[in-house]
Amino acid sequence: MSNARFAGWPIVALCAAVMAALPWAALAGPRLVCEKDVFDFGERSSVETVQHTFRLENRGDADLRIERIRACCGATAALSATVLAPGGSAELEVNFSLRGEL
């Protein structure tokens, strides 16, 4: 009877080891971080074009590939790099024409 009770210990130990490794597995791969993801342009006239550059970083442990950026509503966006190595960064320049928007 006692042998049957101990037979489950290797399975419990294996499950505990897998669960302990899950937080590390969740950190694997690329991880996009934007230094400041919101920017307030303040009050502007309706004929201006405003610009801001966002800094993007890959804080993961694998290459981060940015395949597409979509801009709308009179905005344009340009990315300085489409592949960010671990620890690498890129700049995302956004221009927004206020003409006809206010």
N, C-alpha and C positions, 0 to 999 in steps of 0.2 A: 504494500500500500504506500509506503513512504517513497519507493522508487518512482511511482507514477506522479507523485507530487513534485518531485525534483526534475522530472522529465520536461516540465514546462519552463523551467528557468532559462534554458538557452534561448527559447523563443522570446521570453520577456526581456532578456538582456539584449537580444538583437533588435527588438522593437524600440527599446530605450535608446540604443545607439543610433538608430535611424532617426528617431525624433530629435535627438540632440544635434544631429547633423543638419536637420532641416533649416534652421536659421542661417547657417552658412551657405546652404544651397540657394536660398532665396536671394542672397547677395551676389551670386554669380551672374556674369553677363554684363552687358552695358547698362549704364544708369545715367540718364540725362538729367542735369541739374541746371536750372536757369538762375543766375545770381539774383536777379530782380525781375520777376515775371510780369509785373504791372508797372506802367509808367504813366504819370499824370502830366500831360502837356500843358496844363493850366489854361487860362483864358487866352484865346487867340482870335485874330481877325478871320473873316470868312474867305479871304483870298490867299492866305498863307499855305505853304506846304511845310509840315513839321516832320522832323526826323529824330529817331532814337536808335541807338545800337544796343542790343541785348547781348550779353555774354553767356554762351552755352558751354557747359563742361560735361565730360564723360567721367564720372566718378566710379565707374564699374571696372571690371577686370577683363573686358573683351572690347573689341572695336565696336563703335557705335556708328551705324550707317543711317544717314538722313536721306531718304529717297525723294521726298517731295515736300514743298512748302507751298501753301495756298494763301494768297492774300485776297482781300475783297474790299468793297466799299471805297474805292479810290486809293487803296493802299498798294504799295509795292514792297517786296522783301527780297533781300539778297544775302546769301549765306557765304561766308568766307571759305568754308570747307564742308564737304559732305561726308567725310569719314573722320571720326575722332578716335584716336587711339586712347587706351586707358590713361587717364590723367590729362588728356588733350582738351583743347578748347577751340571754339570758333565764335565769330561774331555774326549776329543776325541784324542787318541794317534794315530798318523799317521806315519808309517814307509814306506820309499820308497827306493827300491834298484836301484841304478844307473847302475848296471852291465848290459851291453848291451843296455842301453838307450841313451848313448852319442855317 
